[in-house]
Amino acid sequence: MQEDVSKLRNEFISRALSTENKEELEALRIEFLGKNGRFTALLKQLKDIDPSERKHVGELLNETKKVLEDTLSGQQRENEQRGERGFDETIPGIKPPIGHIHLISKAIDEISAVFENIGFVRRRYPEVEWDWFAFESLNFTKLHPARDNWETFFVDTPADPKLGPMLLTPHTSSGQAREMLEKVTLPIRMINISKCYRRQSDASHLTMLHQFEGLVIDTNINFVHLKGTIDYFMNSFFGPNRKSRLRPYNFPFTEPSFELDISCDICGGKGCKLCKQGWLELGGAGMVHPNVLKAGNIDAKKYRGFAFGWGVERAYMMKSGLRVPDIRMLNSTDLRFLTQF
Ligand code: DAH
C-alpha cells in the first residue's frame, strides 16, 4: 500500500508538471482525485486495512493528498503565466536593437563643432524660401539658368510682389541675406547647415541634399582669412594628410570665386578612376560680392566678407572613404545599409 501511494504520487507530480493548460490539469485531477479516481480508490481501501496500520497509512494518504492538491494549484498558476498569458519570466528577454545617430546627422554635428571652435554660430534658415533670398539678393541675373524651372523646385503659390515666387531653396546661400538682415551687430560668423533641393537624382546627385554655408563679414576681411579658414577646416575635419586647392570659378555672389578641391584619399593625389587627376571637388567659395552686402543692408565700403558653401554628404564621403555605388542609399531606410555605420 505504501509503495502504491508513493508511485502514484510521483506519477501525478511528473504528469502535472508537464501539463500546459487548465484542461490537461483538470483531466489529471479527475483521473487521480475524482470520484472514481485512482487516488480516491486508495482512500477507499483504507477501511480494509489492518487497524494496527490504519492510523499510519491514513496519515500518509492525507499528506499525499495535500501534496497532490498543492501540485495542482501550483501548476495551475504556472500554466496561467506561461501558456495562457504567453508569459514566462524565465525565458531570457529580447534585447531591443540599439539605434545610432544617422551618418548625415553625425557629419552635421562634427562640422558644426569644427566651426564653433573658431567662433562661428550655427544657424538655420528656411528651406521653403522666396526667390529674392535664393537668387535676387545673391546677384543672380534674371535669366540665370539656376532660376529655371528645370533646376529649381518652385512652389505653386502666388508670388510675393517684392520677394518673387516661392521655392524650395537650392542652396544654403539663401541664408546669407537673411543673416545680414537679421543680424543686429557685426561681425558675422555664421555656419548655416540645412537641406537643399534640386531637380536632380542619379547615382551621384540627391534631390534633397545638405549643405553647410559659411559667411564671415567684418572690417578688413581679405582672401587670407578665407584660405586660413579653409585650411583649418580641412585639417580638423579631414586630418593633416589631405591637401586642398582653390580653382578660379564663377559664382554671381562672390568676386573672386573659387571651387575648392580636396586631394583624393584613394590614390593619395596621384590620380585614379574615382577622382579628377588626384582631386575631388568639394564646393564653392569666394569673397562676398558688394551687391550681396548691399542687399543685406551692409555698408560695402566699410565691410567685406568671405563665404563658402559645401555639401555635407560629399564632405562626409570624402572623409570616411565611404564609397557607395549610389549616393541615394544615404537616404534609404534600409537597416542592412544603415547599421553598418
Ligand atoms: N551656393 C553654391 C552652390 O550651391 C555654393 C557656393 C559657392 C556657396 C560659393 C558660397 C560661395 O557661399 O561663396 O553651388
Residues whose N, C-alpha, C, O or C-beta is under 5 A from the ligand:
A	BS01	DAH	P170 H171 S173 G214 F251 T254 G284 A285 G286 A307 F308 G309
